[in-house]
Amino acid sequence: MFVIQQGKEKSMGRKSTRENKTIYQQLREEDNLPREKASELLAFISEDRLERIENEKVQPAPEDVIRMSQVYNAPELCNYYCSHECPIGMKYVPSIEMTELPAIILETVASLNAVYPLTNRLIEISRDGKISEDEIPDFSNIQENLEKVSRAIEALQLWVEKEVPANQN
């Protein structure tokens, strides 16, 4: 789309027709931000660099992702970056899917309920400071359930960061 302004043509930006958009482009477009305006708000990320990030021609730096998550009000972007693009995070950070609050609460409560009956067994296993061969299956099961609790809590934290104004959380 073009606009004639004082005898000059000025580009108003085009809607992307790209099918497989990156999360960086999706979040910017969800905020209805043209790349030029997003670049202004992002301050230290040029329009050209933003385009290259969105088109996967350059890897974003962690500080780029942090700034985009702030401008786009998308804390889940940091989780995405850590769990999908950072070599260390890919090994240690679970990918968290943003869902609605009721689903997050139900998952949190369900995972906590699953862990509660296992607490006595965890105490038995860890009492001597060693995990014997016969205790490994139970310990692995407990560890998997604790991972579910951790992911549910992380999802809740991301939801709060996104939905609750900063001065209230």
N, CA, C and O of each residue as an XYZ file, in Angstrom:
676
protein
N       0.854     -1.178      0.000
C       0.000      0.000      0.000
C       0.894      1.233      0.000
O       1.874      1.302      0.742
N       0.549      2.200     -0.834
C       1.330      3.426     -0.919
C       0.427      4.626     -0.693
O      -0.766      4.596     -0.996
N       1.015      5.672     -0.159
C       0.292      6.915      0.074
C       1.075      8.027     -0.611
O       2.301      8.079     -0.514
N       0.374      8.907     -1.294
C       1.025     10.057     -1.913
C       1.048     11.163     -0.864
O       0.011     11.573     -0.343
N       2.252     11.633     -0.570
C       2.394     12.652      0.452
C       3.249     13.780     -0.116
O       4.437     13.587     -0.375
N       2.663     14.933     -0.308
C       3.332     16.101     -0.868
C       4.067     15.736     -2.154
O       5.230     16.092     -2.348
N       3.362     15.016     -3.028
C       3.936     14.665     -4.316
C       4.917     13.509     -4.277
O       5.516     13.186     -5.303
N       5.104     12.864     -3.105
C       6.039     11.744     -3.000
C       5.270     10.485     -2.624
O       4.297     10.524     -1.871
N       5.734      9.375     -3.170
C       5.166      8.093     -2.765
C       5.866      7.655     -1.498
O       7.090      7.733     -1.399
N       5.095      7.194     -0.530
C       5.692      6.709      0.702
C       5.108      5.342      1.016
O       3.889      5.173      1.042
N       5.961      4.386      1.250
C       5.508      3.031      1.561
C       4.875      3.013      2.947
O       5.424      3.575      3.894
N       3.724      2.367      3.060
C       3.052      2.224      4.352
C       3.336      0.843      4.945
O       2.798      0.500      5.998
N       4.166      0.059      4.285
C       4.444     -1.292      4.761
C       3.423     -2.254      4.194
O       2.288     -1.881      3.898
N       3.845     -3.491      4.048
C       2.946     -4.500      3.499
C       2.697     -5.554      4.558
O       3.528     -5.799      5.432
N       1.535     -6.167      4.456
C       1.239     -7.324      5.291
C       2.038     -8.490      4.751
O       2.065     -8.721      3.542
N       2.675     -9.209      5.616
C       3.447    -10.369      5.187
C       2.516    -11.490      4.751
O       1.495    -11.761      5.383
N       2.891    -12.125      3.667
C       2.121    -13.275      3.190
C       2.895    -14.567      3.428
O       2.473    -15.643      3.005
N       4.010    -14.451      4.097
C       4.840    -15.616      4.403
C       4.037    -16.611      5.234
O       3.340    -16.221      6.171
N       4.132    -17.886      4.895
C       3.337    -18.901      5.585
C       3.948    -19.335      6.907
O       3.250    -19.364      7.921
N       5.210    -19.669      6.925
C       5.860    -20.162      8.143
C       6.596    -19.029      8.841
O       7.818    -18.913      8.746
N       5.847    -18.207      9.536
C       6.438    -17.053     10.209
C       7.106    -17.497     11.504
O       6.644    -18.413     12.183
N       8.198    -16.825     11.823
C       8.874    -17.103     13.084
C       8.054    -16.519     14.222
O       7.188    -15.670     14.007
N       8.331    -16.975     15.417
C       7.626    -16.456     16.589
C       7.880    -14.956     16.731
O       7.010    -14.226     17.206
N       9.054    -14.491     16.328
C       9.390    -13.070     16.429
C       8.466    -12.238     15.542
O       7.979    -11.189     15.963
N       8.227    -12.701     14.326
C       7.326    -11.994     13.418
C       5.875    -12.130     13.879
O       5.121    -11.157     13.836
N       5.482    -13.312     14.313
C       4.108    -13.527     14.766
C       3.746    -12.579     15.904
O       2.681    -11.962     15.890
N       4.635    -12.468     16.887
C       4.342    -11.611     18.042
C       4.288    -10.138     17.649
O       3.438     -9.395     18.140
N       5.188     -9.715     16.771
C       5.151     -8.320     16.309
C       3.843     -8.044     15.590
O       3.211     -7.015     15.827
N       3.433     -8.948     14.717
C       2.194     -8.757     13.962
C       0.960     -8.840     14.858
O      -0.030     -8.153     14.605
N       1.004     -9.673     15.903
C      -0.120     -9.722     16.850
C      -0.317     -8.371     17.529
O      -1.438     -8.008     17.885
N       0.769     -7.633     17.705
C       0.698     -6.284     18.276
C       0.379     -5.230     17.219
O       0.366     -4.036     17.518
N       0.122     -5.664     15.984
C      -0.164     -4.757     14.865
C       0.927     -3.711     14.681
O       0.644     -2.545     14.405
N       2.160     -4.135     14.835
C       3.287     -3.222     14.682
C       3.977     -3.458     13.346
O       4.467     -4.556     13.086
N       4.018     -2.432     12.496
C       4.864     -2.556     11.304
C       6.319     -2.671     11.773
O       6.652     -2.213     12.866
N       7.154     -3.257     10.987
C       8.549     -3.467     11.370
C       9.231     -2.141     11.721
O      10.033     -2.083     12.653
N       8.914     -1.081     10.977
C       9.521      0.231     11.231
C       9.180      0.738     12.634
O      10.060      1.200     13.360
N       7.910      0.653     13.012
C       7.473      1.111     14.338
C       8.064      0.220     15.431
O       8.498      0.713     16.473
N       8.079     -1.087     15.190
C       8.657     -2.011     16.168
C      10.122     -1.674     16.402
O      10.595     -1.687     17.539
N      10.833     -1.375     15.333
C      12.240     -1.024     15.443
C      12.430      0.224     16.302
O      13.361      0.291     17.105
N      11.556      1.203     16.135
C      11.620      2.417     16.965
C      11.422      2.067     18.436
O      12.162      2.546     19.295
N      10.428      1.237     18.725
C      10.141      0.857     20.109
C      11.237     -0.024     20.700
O      11.519      0.034     21.897
N      11.846     -0.832     19.853
C      12.907     -1.721     20.321
C      14.205     -0.963     20.567
O      15.124     -1.496     21.189
N      14.288      0.257     20.094
C      15.405      1.180     20.311
C      16.713      0.735     19.667
O      17.157      1.381     18.718
N      17.336     -0.310     20.123
C      18.664     -0.659     19.614
C      18.648     -1.767     18.559
O      19.706     -2.266     18.175
N      17.462     -2.157     18.088
C      17.367     -3.157     17.018
C      16.887     -2.438     15.761
O      15.755     -1.958     15.703
N      17.753     -2.370     14.761
C      17.389     -1.665     13.531
C      16.303     -2.435     12.791
O      16.089     -3.626     13.018
N      15.625     -1.720     11.902
C      14.581     -2.348     11.091
C      15.172     -3.479     10.247
O      14.556     -4.533     10.091
N      16.360     -3.254      9.711
C      17.026     -4.271      8.896
C      17.368     -5.509      9.733
O      17.145     -6.640      9.301
N      17.905     -5.286     10.918
C      18.246     -6.424     11.799
C      16.986     -7.181     12.201
O      16.982     -8.411     12.226
N      15.927     -6.457     12.512
C      14.668     -7.098     12.885
C      14.162     -7.979     11.748
O      13.707     -9.099     11.975
N      14.245     -7.469     10.533
C      13.812     -8.261      9.376
C      14.664     -9.525      9.241
O      14.140    -10.603      8.961
N      15.971     -9.390      9.439
C      16.852    -10.559      9.324
C      16.580    -11.573     10.438
O      16.674    -12.780     10.211
N      16.246    -11.093     11.633
C      15.874    -12.007     12.728
C      14.586    -12.736     12.373
O      14.491    -13.957     12.506
N      13.600    -11.974     11.921
C      12.298    -12.563     11.586
C      12.384    -13.552     10.423
O      11.598    -14.496     10.351
N      13.329    -13.337      9.522
C      13.495    -14.225      8.366
C      14.577    -15.282      8.586
O      14.990    -15.967      7.650
N      15.025    -15.402      9.822
C      16.013    -16.414     10.222
C      17.325    -16.320      9.454
O      17.984    -17.327      9.196
N      17.690    -15.101      9.094
C      18.971    -14.884      8.419
C      20.063    -14.568      9.436
O      21.253    -14.676      9.140
N      19.648    -14.181     10.627
C      20.581    -13.915     11.715
C      19.922    -14.380     13.016
O      18.710    -14.266     13.198
N      20.742    -14.895     13.896
C      20.254    -15.358     15.199
C      20.123    -14.147     16.129
O      21.050    -13.340     16.208
N      19.001    -14.001     16.829
C      18.897    -12.874     17.756
C      19.820    -13.081     18.951
O      20.045    -14.208     19.393
N      20.343    -11.987     19.460
C      21.133    -12.038     20.686
C      20.163    -12.099     21.866
O      19.016    -11.668     21.739
N      20.599    -12.623     23.006
C      19.703    -12.678     24.168
C      19.093    -11.318     24.515
O      17.921    -11.236     24.882
N      19.893    -10.250     24.399
C      19.356     -8.925     24.726
C      18.294     -8.480     23.716
O      17.382     -7.732     24.068
N      18.407     -8.933     22.469
C      17.362     -8.656     21.469
C      16.047     -9.303     21.902
O      14.985     -8.683     21.850
N      16.142    -10.548     22.323
C      14.947    -11.304     22.718
C      14.313    -10.694     23.963
O      13.090    -10.580     24.048
N      15.134    -10.306     24.917
C      14.603     -9.672     26.132
C      13.851     -8.399     25.765
O      12.746     -8.168     26.256
N      14.435     -7.582     24.913
C      13.787     -6.322     24.524
C      12.498     -6.582     23.755
O      11.493     -5.914     23.998
N      12.509     -7.544     22.828
C      11.285     -7.875     22.089
C      10.206     -8.372     23.049
O       9.036     -8.021     22.901
N      10.590     -9.181     24.024
C       9.591     -9.697     24.967
C       8.964     -8.560     25.768
O       7.784     -8.618     26.111
N       9.749     -7.526     26.066
C       9.221     -6.368     26.793
C       8.288     -5.544     25.909
O       7.175     -5.209     26.316
N       8.740     -5.220     24.709
C       7.956     -4.373     23.802
C       6.674     -5.068     23.369
O       5.623     -4.432     23.289
N       6.749     -6.368     23.086
C       5.577     -7.113     22.616
C       4.741     -7.687     23.765
O       3.745     -8.368     23.524
N       5.143     -7.414     25.016
C       4.495     -8.000     26.201
C       4.338     -9.510     26.017
O       3.242    -10.063     26.102
N       5.468    -10.144     25.764
C       5.466    -11.578     25.479
C       6.593    -12.281     26.243
O       7.602    -12.656     25.646
N       6.430    -12.461     27.555
C       7.487    -13.129     28.321
C       7.767    -14.545     27.833
O       8.852    -15.082     28.056
N       6.785    -15.143     27.168
C       6.976    -16.493     26.630
C       8.066    -16.530     25.559
O       8.600    -17.595     25.251
N       8.395    -15.367     24.994
C       9.443    -15.308     23.980
C      10.800    -15.682     24.580
O      11.608    -16.346     23.929
N      11.046    -15.259     25.809
C      12.310    -15.614     26.469
C      12.384    -17.120     26.698
O      13.434    -17.731     26.498
N      11.271    -17.718     27.119
C      11.252    -19.173     27.292
C      11.490    -19.868     25.959
O      12.242    -20.839     25.884
N      10.852    -19.374     24.916
C      11.037    -19.965     23.586
C      12.517    -19.916     23.184
O      13.090    -20.916     22.753
N      13.114    -18.745     23.335
C      14.516    -18.581     22.945
C      15.410    -19.548     23.729
O      16.250    -20.241     23.156
N      15.212    -19.580     25.042
C      16.060    -20.440     25.870
C      15.866    -21.921     25.546
O      16.838    -22.673     25.477
N      14.633    -22.336     25.349
C      14.359    -23.761     25.148
C      14.547    -24.234     23.704
O      14.639    -25.437     23.460
N      14.604    -23.303     22.744
C      14.723    -23.702     21.341
C      15.983    -23.207     20.627
O      16.386    -23.796     19.624
N      16.612    -22.138     21.122
C      17.725    -21.546     20.375
C      19.035    -21.460     21.147
O      20.103    -21.461     20.536
N      18.981    -21.385     22.452
C      20.193    -21.295     23.272
C      20.720    -22.713     23.529
O      19.972    -23.561     24.018
N      21.980    -22.985     23.213
C      22.506    -24.342     23.403
C      22.381    -24.855     24.843
O      22.065    -26.027     25.047
N      22.618    -24.017     25.821
C      22.494    -24.445     27.217
C      21.025    -24.633     27.570
O      20.648    -25.645     28.161
N      20.201    -23.661     27.209
C      18.774    -23.749     27.508
C      18.105    -24.938     26.847
O      17.196    -25.539     27.420
N      18.547    -25.284     25.639
C      17.954    -26.428     24.945
C      18.138    -27.710     25.756
O      17.340    -28.642     25.657
N      19.190    -27.740     26.548
C      19.443    -28.923     27.377
C      18.716    -28.850     28.719
O      18.289    -29.881     29.241
N      18.569    -27.658     29.284
C      18.088    -27.545     30.656
C      16.755    -26.827     30.856
O      16.152    -26.953     31.922
N      16.285    -26.085     29.868
C      15.062    -25.289     30.040
C      13.915    -25.947     29.286
O      13.982    -26.102     28.067
N      12.859    -26.336     30.005
C      11.719    -26.943     29.302
C      10.926    -25.886     28.537
O      10.822    -24.739     28.970
N      10.381    -26.280     27.420
C       9.524    -25.398     26.635
C       8.172    -25.299     27.332
O       7.552    -26.315     27.648
N       7.722    -24.077     27.568
C       6.452    -23.843     28.254
C       5.448    -23.307     27.249
O       5.716    -22.331     26.549
N       4.298    -23.949     27.184
C       3.236    -23.510     26.283
C       2.302    -22.573     27.044
O       1.813    -22.908     28.123
N       2.062    -21.400     26.470
C       1.141    -20.447     27.089
C      -0.293    -20.918     26.855
O      -0.708    -21.151     25.720
N      -1.038    -21.053     27.949
C      -2.446    -21.423     27.866
C      -3.244    -20.465     28.733
O      -2.702    -19.503     29.277
N      -4.512    -20.733     28.853
C      -5.383    -19.886     29.668
C      -5.203    -20.219     31.148
O      -4.788    -21.325     31.496
N      -5.515    -19.264     32.009
C      -5.322    -19.421     33.447
C      -6.010    -20.658     34.016
O      -5.370    -21.385     34.776
N      -7.278    -20.945     33.697
C      -7.895    -22.143     34.286
C      -7.119    -23.429     33.970
O      -6.967    -24.290     34.838
N      -6.636    -23.559     32.753
C      -5.864    -24.753     32.384
C      -4.551    -24.808     33.155
O      -4.118    -25.882     33.572
N      -3.920    -23.659     33.342
C      -2.662    -23.606     34.088
C      -2.896    -24.005     35.538
O      -2.134    -24.792     36.098
N      -3.950    -23.464     36.147
C      -4.253    -23.777     37.549
C      -4.567    -25.259     37.704
O      -4.070    -25.906     38.626
N      -5.385    -25.800     36.811
C      -5.721    -27.228     36.893
C      -4.472    -28.096     36.760
O      -4.321    -29.075     37.490
N      -3.593    -27.754     35.852
C      -2.353    -28.516     35.681
C      -1.470    -28.398     36.919
O      -0.861    -29.381     37.342
N      -1.397    -27.205     37.501
C      -0.593    -27.006     38.704
C      -1.127    -27.851     39.848
O      -0.366    -28.559     40.507
N      -2.427    -27.781     40.088
C      -3.041    -28.545     41.183
C      -2.898    -30.047     40.936
O      -2.568    -30.796     41.856
N      -3.142    -30.487     39.716
C      -3.024    -31.916     39.397
C      -1.595    -32.408     39.622
O      -1.390    -33.490     40.173
N      -0.617    -31.624     39.201
C       0.772    -32.056     39.375
C       1.174    -32.050     40.847
O       1.921    -32.924     41.286
N       0.688    -31.077     41.610
C       0.961    -31.066     43.051
C       0.300    -32.257     43.735
O       0.904    -32.893     44.599
N      -0.933    -32.558     43.353
C      -1.635    -33.707     43.929
C      -0.912    -35.014     43.617
O      -0.898    -35.925     44.444
N      -0.318    -35.114     42.448
C       0.410    -36.331     42.080
C       1.691    -36.487     42.895
O       2.117    -37.609     43.168
N       2.306    -35.379     43.283
C       3.555    -35.431     44.036
C       3.314    -35.707     45.519
O       4.103    -36.406     46.155
N       2.247    -35.174     46.065
C       2.022    -35.277     47.513
C       2.129    -36.705     48.049
O       2.825    -36.915     49.043
N       1.474    -37.696     47.438
C       1.586    -39.057     47.981
C       2.998    -39.650     47.872
O       3.300    -40.652     48.520
N       3.843    -39.046     47.070
C       5.193    -39.567     46.865
C       6.205    -39.009     47.864
O       7.355    -39.448     47.891
N       5.791    -38.054     48.676
C       6.747    -37.393     49.576
C       7.347    -38.363     50.590
O       8.545    -38.299     50.866
N       6.534    -39.259     51.149
C       7.083    -40.219     52.113
C       8.112    -41.130     51.453
O       9.145    -41.436     52.050
N       7.835    -41.564     50.229
C       8.790    -42.418     49.519
C      10.071    -41.648     49.220
O      11.159    -42.217     49.297
N       9.963    -40.383     48.886
C      11.148    -39.558     48.637
C      11.997    -39.455     49.902
O      13.224    -39.530     49.840
N      11.343    -39.283     51.041
C      12.073    -39.223     52.316
C      12.787    -40.547     52.574
O      13.954    -40.556     52.966
N      12.097    -41.659     52.358
C      12.709    -42.986     52.548
C      13.938    -43.161     51.663
O      14.981    -43.633     52.115
N      13.802    -42.781     50.416
C      14.900    -42.956     49.457
C      16.097    -42.093     49.823
O      17.236    -42.555     49.759
N      15.856    -40.867     50.201
C      16.956    -39.915     50.413
C      17.511    -39.917     51.830
O      18.518    -39.261     52.094
N      16.881    -40.635     52.738
C      17.285    -40.617     54.148
C      18.761    -40.972     54.336
O      19.448    -40.333     55.133
N      19.253    -41.970     53.620
C      20.646    -42.391     53.796
C      21.622    -41.652     52.872
O      22.826    -41.906     52.910
N      21.108    -40.748     52.054
C      21.971    -39.962     51.176
C      22.416    -40.698     49.924
O      23.217    -40.176     49.149
N      21.902    -41.912     49.719
C      22.264    -42.707     48.548
C      20.991    -43.211     47.886
O      19.949    -43.347     48.528
N      21.095    -43.484     46.604
C      19.971    -44.085     45.885
C      20.429    -45.465     45.430
O      21.312    -45.596     44.583
N      19.814    -46.484     46.006
C      20.194    -47.856     45.655
C      19.534    -48.262     44.339
O      18.618    -47.595     43.859
N      20.012    -49.359     43.766
C      19.482    -49.855     42.485
C      17.975    -50.057     42.530
O      17.273    -49.706     41.581
N      17.471    -50.618     43.623
C      16.032    -50.895     43.708
C      15.204    -49.624     43.924
O      13.988    -49.638     43.731
N      15.860    -48.519     44.326
C      15.145    -47.253     44.543
C      15.096    -46.378     43.281
O      14.308    -45.435     43.209
N      15.925    -46.689     42.305
C      16.022    -45.849     41.103
C      14.685    -45.690     40.379
O      14.339    -44.563     40.024
N      13.916    -46.751     40.140
C      12.630    -46.553     39.447
C      11.685    -45.600     40.189
O      11.058    -44.738     39.572
N      11.584    -45.757     41.514
C      10.723    -44.858     42.291
C      11.252    -43.428     42.254
O      10.483    -42.477     42.115
N      12.577    -43.283     42.379
C      13.168    -41.955     42.365
C      12.954    -41.287     41.014
O      12.662    -40.092     40.957
N      13.094    -42.034     39.932
C      12.857    -41.485     38.588
C      11.414    -41.034     38.428
O      11.151    -39.985     37.840
N      10.483    -41.814     38.942
C       9.065    -41.451     38.895
C       8.806    -40.156     39.673
O       8.078    -39.279     39.208
N       9.401    -40.048     40.842
C       9.244    -38.833     41.654
C       9.832    -37.636     40.908
O       9.228    -36.564     40.870
N      11.004    -37.823     40.322
C      11.662    -36.742     39.587
C      10.802    -36.287     38.411
O      10.692    -35.084     38.170
N      10.195    -37.204     37.680
C       9.315    -36.850     36.562
C       8.108    -36.047     37.043
O       7.696    -35.087     36.391
N       7.545    -36.440     38.180
C       6.408    -35.706     38.728
C       6.810    -34.317     39.203
O       6.042    -33.366     39.060
N       8.000    -34.193     39.762
C       8.488    -32.873     40.177
C       8.725    -31.977     38.963
O       8.507    -30.768     39.039
N       9.169    -32.553     37.848
C       9.327    -31.789     36.600
C       7.987    -31.224     36.140
O       7.922    -30.087     35.672
N       6.922    -32.006     36.269
C       5.587    -31.532     35.885
C       5.167    -30.352     36.757
O       4.589    -29.384     36.262
N       5.459    -30.435     38.057
C       5.150    -29.321     38.962
C       5.930    -28.085     38.528
O       5.380    -26.986     38.458
N       7.200    -28.273     38.243
C       8.054    -27.159     37.833
C       7.534    -26.489     36.564
O       7.474    -25.261     36.497
N       7.159    -27.274     35.562
C       6.635    -26.710     34.309
C       5.313    -25.982     34.540
O       5.070    -24.933     33.943
N       4.460    -26.535     35.404
C       3.176    -25.888     35.691
C       3.398    -24.546     36.387
O       2.725    -23.562     36.080
N       4.332    -24.514     37.310
C       4.635    -23.265     38.020
C       5.243    -22.242     37.062
O       4.914    -21.058     37.130
N       6.117    -22.688     36.182
C       6.711    -21.781     35.189
C       5.634    -21.204     34.273
O       5.671    -20.018     33.944
N       4.684    -22.026     33.863
C       3.579    -21.542     33.022
C       2.769    -20.489     33.767
O       2.365    -19.483     33.183
N       2.533    -20.714     35.042
C       1.797    -19.739     35.854
C       2.589    -18.436     35.978
O       2.018    -17.351     35.877
N       3.889    -18.541     36.195
C       4.717    -17.335     36.294
C       4.705    -16.541     34.989
O       4.607    -15.314     35.014
N       4.803    -17.226     33.858
C       4.747    -16.531     32.567
C       3.391    -15.867     32.359
O       3.319    -14.743     31.861
N       2.315    -16.556     32.740
C       0.974    -15.993     32.590
C       0.850    -14.717     33.425
O       0.342    -13.705     32.943
N       1.311    -14.767     34.673
C       1.232    -13.593     35.555
C       2.051    -12.451     34.975
O       1.591    -11.310     34.952
N       3.250    -12.741     34.511
C       4.108    -11.695     33.940
C       3.442    -11.028     32.740
O       3.582     -9.822     32.536
N       2.721    -11.813     31.952
C       2.071    -11.276     30.758
C       0.778    -10.537     31.083
O       0.512     -9.484     30.504
N      -0.022    -11.063     31.991
C      -1.381    -10.569     32.205
C      -1.562     -9.600     33.371
O      -2.524     -8.831     33.383
N      -0.668     -9.622     34.342
C      -0.814     -8.754     35.510
C       0.129     -7.567     35.340
O       1.332     -7.755     35.158
N      -0.402     -6.351     35.399
C       0.459     -5.171     35.247
C       1.648     -5.218     36.205
O       1.531     -5.689     37.337
N       2.783     -4.727     35.738
C       4.050     -4.829     36.464
C       3.987     -4.300     37.889
O       4.621     -4.864     38.781
N       3.244     -3.241     38.119
C       3.204     -2.671     39.463
C       2.311     -3.467     40.410
O       2.229     -3.144     41.595
N       1.641     -4.502     39.905
C       0.774     -5.306     40.761
C       1.345     -6.683     41.048
O       0.781     -7.403     41.872
N       2.447     -7.087     40.401
C       2.971     -8.435     40.670
C       4.293     -8.417     41.360
O       4.853     -9.475     41.648
